[in-house]
Amino acid sequence: MSVALISGSAGLIGSEAAAYFAEQGFHVVGIDNDMRRRLFGDEATTRPILESLKRAIPSYEHHDVDIRDDAAVSRIFARYGREISLVIHTAAQPSHDWASKAPTVDFTVNANGSLALLEATRQLAPEAVFIFTSTNKVYGDRPNRLPLIELDTRWEIDQSHPYARGIPEEMSIDRSLHSLFGASKVAADVLVQEYGRYFGMRTVCFRGGCLTGPRHSGAELHGFLSYLVKCALTHTPYTVFGYKGKQVRDNLHSADLIRAFHAFYQAPRCGEVYNIGGGRYSNCSMLEAINLAQEVVGSELAWSYRERNRIGDHAWWISDLTRFQTHYPAWSPLYDISAIVAEIAETGRERWLPDKATLAR
């Protein structure tokens, strides 16, 4: 049986991948030490997701290991060796704001941890497909130099602009302010590419916009759409940072991303890079997301505004999906923004309001 090894297996993308590839007949081996709880507090713990995975997938094998522990990572790989046909690396420190508090932790998790997984793959499972969840933050604040137009509820780009379909992979990552988080992800991103090009490994960087879904343990510093819906459901105050609340994000459901992973696994390439997100099909501004969440939840969100935006944050990001869809034309996102918010709210009532779930419906 082929083994799929997944780092960050109890997180949003990792857990979605674990469930999906188990259904495809893989033996799923997960690595996750619930660092998200240490980073963002008890509310961000991934333990409930891990427990649900164990219940749903009896064969699931879990390792409570820090990916920075080279020796521990190597032992896991050595156990399966060439039976590992797929490595999905989703574990990360994912927040701009948190990275500035502990740059060494941020860099070692994102860069050194990625290197540990890449080297273990090269040494012990060299034929495996290596999929890395990178980020659009590798472009730094360069997208903010685009000539944006202010509309009533969002920033937008002129339809005659070359990036009207979204931002392509050709945008430079140089000479821009990345945030320390963005810099650590650049290091990992380039390493993944280099292992593909230099060693001929089948590696790919998926540079995601806002990746979301009902499995997300959203917190104030990361996972805006999940956290926003949670705030709407629990009547928790929410803060919008900068850009008049008109900053635009494309949002991709985790299930759609895993389908993209599977497409790449079935026809892999070496050292590839794709911008991936909801594209023009699924995107919203902060103001639009607030309005939609209020509509779906059925109550007002108590939100406030701070003029200063987060360092490295984008005023407008929509992914150009052309490159990936040219290579894998059968794939396209199935969930639009309305469907995503509705699903997060539906599962959120059970997850965040267990005593009021029936009434909330």
C-alpha positions in Angstrom: 0.0 0.0 0.0 1.3 3.5 -0.9 2.0 5.7 2.0 1.0 9.4 2.1 3.1 11.3 4.8 1.5 14.5 5.8 3.1 17.2 8.0 0.6 19.4 9.9 -1.9 16.6 9.6 -4.3 18.0 12.2 -4.4 21.4 10.6 -6.8 22.7 8.0 -5.1 21.5 4.9 -3.3 18.5 6.5 -6.5 17.0 7.9 -8.4 17.5 4.6 -5.5 15.8 2.8 -5.5 12.9 5.3 -9.2 12.2 4.9 -9.0 12.5 1.1 -6.0 10.3 0.5 -7.2 7.7 3.0 -10.3 7.4 0.8 -8.0 7.0 -2.2 -6.5 3.9 -0.6 -3.3 5.4 0.9 -1.9 4.5 4.3 -1.8 7.9 5.9 1.0 8.8 8.3 0.6 12.2 10.0 3.1 14.4 11.8 1.6 17.1 14.0 2.6 18.4 17.5 -0.3 21.0 17.9 2.2 23.9 17.7 -0.8 26.0 16.6 -2.0 25.9 20.2 1.3 27.2 21.5 1.4 29.9 18.9 -2.2 31.2 19.1 -3.6 29.9 22.4 -6.1 27.2 23.4 -8.8 28.3 21.0 -6.5 27.4 18.1 -5.7 23.9 19.2 -5.9 21.2 16.5 -6.6 18.4 18.9 -10.3 18.1 18.2 -9.5 17.7 14.5 -6.9 15.1 15.3 -9.4 13.1 17.4 -11.9 13.2 14.6 -9.3 12.0 12.1 -8.5 9.0 14.4 -12.2 8.1 14.6 -12.8 8.5 10.9 -9.7 6.7 9.7 -8.9 3.7 11.9 -5.6 3.0 10.0 -4.4 6.6 10.5 -1.0 6.6 12.1 0.0 9.7 14.1 3.4 11.0 15.2 3.6 13.9 17.8 6.8 15.2 16.4 8.3 18.7 15.8 9.4 18.9 12.1 12.6 20.7 13.2 13.7 17.4 14.8 15.8 16.0 12.0 16.4 12.7 13.7 12.8 12.1 14.6 11.7 13.0 11.1 14.3 10.6 9.5 13.1 7.8 11.8 9.6 8.1 10.5 10.7 8.2 6.9 13.0 5.2 7.4 10.2 3.1 8.7 8.4 3.3 5.4 11.2 4.2 2.9 10.2 3.8 -0.7 6.7 2.9 0.2 6.2 6.6 0.7 4.8 7.8 -2.7 3.5 11.2 -1.5 4.7 13.8 1.0 2.4 16.7 1.7 4.1 19.4 3.8 1.6 21.8 5.4 3.1 22.3 8.9 4.1 25.9 9.4 4.1 29.0 11.6 1.5 30.9 9.5 1.2 34.4 10.9 2.8 37.8 10.0 2.3 39.2 13.4 3.4 36.3 15.4 6.7 35.9 13.4 7.8 39.4 14.5 7.6 38.3 18.2 9.8 35.2 17.7 11.8 35.4 14.4 14.0 32.4 15.2 11.0 30.1 16.0 9.3 31.3 12.8 12.3 30.7 10.6 13.3 27.4 12.1 9.8 26.0 11.8 9.2 27.3 8.2 12.6 26.9 6.7 14.6 24.4 8.8 11.5 22.2 9.2 11.0 22.2 5.4 14.6 21.3 4.9 14.4 18.4 7.3 11.4 17.0 5.3 13.0 17.6 1.9 16.2 15.9 2.9 14.5 12.9 4.5 12.5 12.5 1.3 15.6 12.7 -0.9 17.5 10.2 1.2 14.8 7.7 2.0 11.9 8.2 -0.4 13.4 9.9 -3.5 10.6 8.8 -5.9 7.9 10.4 -3.7 6.0 13.4 -4.9 6.6 16.3 -2.6 3.9 18.9 -2.3 4.5 22.1 -0.3 1.9 24.6 0.8 3.7 27.8 0.2 2.0 31.3 0.4 1.3 34.3 -1.7 3.3 36.2 0.9 6.4 35.2 -0.9 5.7 38.2 -3.2 5.9 40.6 -0.2 4.1 43.9 -0.6 4.8 44.1 -4.3 1.0 43.5 -5.1 0.3 46.8 -3.3 2.1 48.7 -6.1 -0.6 47.7 -8.6 -2.8 50.5 -9.8 -5.9 49.7 -7.8 -9.3 51.4 -8.1 -11.4 52.1 -5.1 -15.0 50.9 -5.4 -17.8 51.0 -2.8 -16.9 47.8 -1.0 -13.5 46.8 -2.4 -10.3 47.6 -4.1 -10.2 46.4 -7.7 -7.9 46.4 -10.7 -8.8 47.8 -14.1 -10.1 45.2 -16.5 -7.6 46.3 -19.1 -4.6 45.6 -16.8 -2.5 42.4 -17.6 -3.4 41.2 -14.1 -7.1 41.5 -14.5 -7.5 37.7 -14.3 -5.3 37.7 -11.2 -1.7 37.8 -10.1 0.5 35.3 -12.0 3.7 33.4 -11.0 5.8 35.9 -13.0 5.5 38.6 -10.4 8.9 39.2 -8.8 9.5 38.2 -5.2 12.5 40.6 -5.0 12.8 44.2 -3.7 9.7 44.1 -1.5 8.7 44.1 2.1 7.8 40.5 3.0 7.3 40.4 6.8 9.5 37.9 8.6 6.9 35.2 8.0 7.0 35.9 4.3 10.8 35.7 4.4 10.9 32.3 6.1 8.3 31.0 3.6 10.4 32.3 0.7 13.3 30.3 2.1 11.2 27.1 2.2 9.7 27.9 -1.2 13.1 28.2 -2.9 14.4 25.1 -1.2 11.5 23.1 -2.5 12.1 24.4 -6.0 15.8 23.7 -5.8 15.3 20.1 -4.6 13.2 19.7 -7.7 15.5 21.3 -10.2 18.9 20.3 -8.7 18.1 16.8 -7.6 15.3 16.0 -10.1 12.8 15.4 -7.4 9.1 15.8 -8.2 8.4 18.9 -6.1 5.8 21.7 -6.2 5.1 24.9 -4.4 1.4 25.9 -4.2 1.4 29.6 -3.3 -1.9 29.9 -1.7 -4.0 32.9 -1.0 -6.6 32.5 1.8 -7.0 28.7 2.2 -10.1 28.0 4.3 -12.9 25.6 5.2 -14.8 24.1 8.1 -11.7 22.3 9.5 -9.9 25.6 10.1 -9.0 26.5 13.7 -9.2 30.2 12.9 -7.6 32.7 15.3 -7.2 36.5 15.2 -3.7 36.3 13.8 -4.4 33.7 11.2 -7.4 32.3 9.3 -9.5 35.4 8.8 -12.6 33.9 7.2 -13.0 31.1 9.8 -12.3 33.5 12.6 -14.7 36.1 11.3 -17.5 33.6 11.1 -16.6 32.3 14.6 -16.8 35.9 15.9 -20.2 36.4 14.2 -21.5 33.2 15.8 -20.1 33.8 19.3 -20.7 37.6 19.4 -17.0 38.2 19.7 -15.6 41.7 18.7 -13.7 41.6 15.4 -11.0 44.1 14.2 -10.4 45.1 10.6 -6.8 46.4 10.0 -6.3 49.0 7.3 -7.2 49.6 3.6 -10.7 50.9 4.7 -11.8 47.2 5.0 -11.8 47.0 1.3 -8.8 44.6 1.0 -9.6 41.7 -1.3 -8.8 38.1 -0.8 -9.5 35.1 -3.0 -10.6 32.2 -0.8 -10.1 28.5 -1.7 -11.9 25.7 0.1 -9.5 23.1 1.5 -11.3 20.4 -0.4 -10.6 22.2 -3.7 -6.9 22.5 -2.8 -6.6 18.8 -2.1 -8.1 18.0 -5.5 -5.4 20.2 -7.0 -2.8 18.2 -5.0 -4.2 15.0 -6.3 -4.1 16.3 -9.9 -0.4 17.1 -9.5 0.3 13.8 -7.8 -1.1 11.9 -10.8 1.0 13.9 -13.3 3.9 15.4 -11.3 6.6 17.8 -12.5 10.0 18.9 -11.1 10.4 22.1 -9.2 7.0 23.6 -10.2 5.3 26.7 -8.8 1.7 27.6 -8.9 -0.4 30.5 -7.5 -3.5 28.8 -6.2 -6.7 30.3 -4.7 -10.3 30.9 -5.5 -9.3 33.2 -8.3 -12.1 35.2 -9.9 -14.5 32.5 -9.0 -14.3 32.9 -5.2 -13.1 36.2 -3.6 -14.3 38.9 -1.4 -13.2 42.0 0.5 -13.3 42.3 4.2 -16.5 44.4 4.1 -18.1 41.9 1.8 -17.1 39.0 4.0 -18.6 40.8 7.1 -21.9 41.4 5.2 -22.0 37.8 4.0 -21.2 36.4 7.5 -23.9 38.5 9.1 -26.4 37.3 6.4 -25.5 33.6 6.9 -25.3 33.7 10.7 -28.4 36.0 11.1 -26.9 38.5 13.5 -24.8 41.6 13.5 -21.0 41.3 13.9 -19.5 43.8 16.4 -16.5 45.0 14.5 -14.1 47.9 14.7 -11.5 49.4 12.4 -7.9 50.3 12.8 -6.2 52.5 10.2 -2.9 50.8 10.2 -2.7 47.7 8.1 -0.6 44.7 9.1 3.0 44.7 7.8 3.2 42.8 4.5 -0.5 42.6 4.1 -2.0 42.8 0.6 -4.6 45.4 -0.4 -5.7 43.2 -3.3 -4.9 39.6 -4.0 -6.6 37.4 -6.6 -4.7 34.4 -7.9 -4.3 33.9 -11.6 -5.1 30.2 -12.0 -4.1 30.0 -15.7 -0.8 28.2 -15.3 -2.2 25.4 -13.1 -5.4 25.0 -15.2 -3.3 24.9 -18.3 -1.3 22.0 -16.9 -4.3 20.4 -15.2 -7.4 21.5 -17.2 -9.8 19.1 -15.4 -9.4 21.1 -12.2 -11.4 24.2 -11.2 -12.6 25.4 -7.8 -16.1 24.1 -6.9 -16.8 26.2 -3.8 -17.5 29.9 -4.2 -17.3 32.4 -1.3 -21.0 32.0 -0.3 -20.8 28.2 -0.1 -17.6 28.4 1.9 -19.0 30.8 4.5 -22.2 28.8 4.7 -20.3 25.6 5.4 -18.0 27.2 8.0 -21.1 28.6 9.8 -23.0 25.2 9.7 -20.1 23.3 11.2 -19.2 26.2 13.5 -22.5 26.0 15.2 -21.7 22.4 16.3 -18.1 23.3 17.0 -18.3 26.7 18.8 -21.9 26.6 20.1 -22.5 23.0 21.0 -25.2 23.9 23.6 -27.0 26.3 21.2 -26.6 24.4 17.9 -30.2 23.4 17.7 -31.5 26.9 18.5 -28.9 28.5 16.1 -30.4 26.6 13.2 
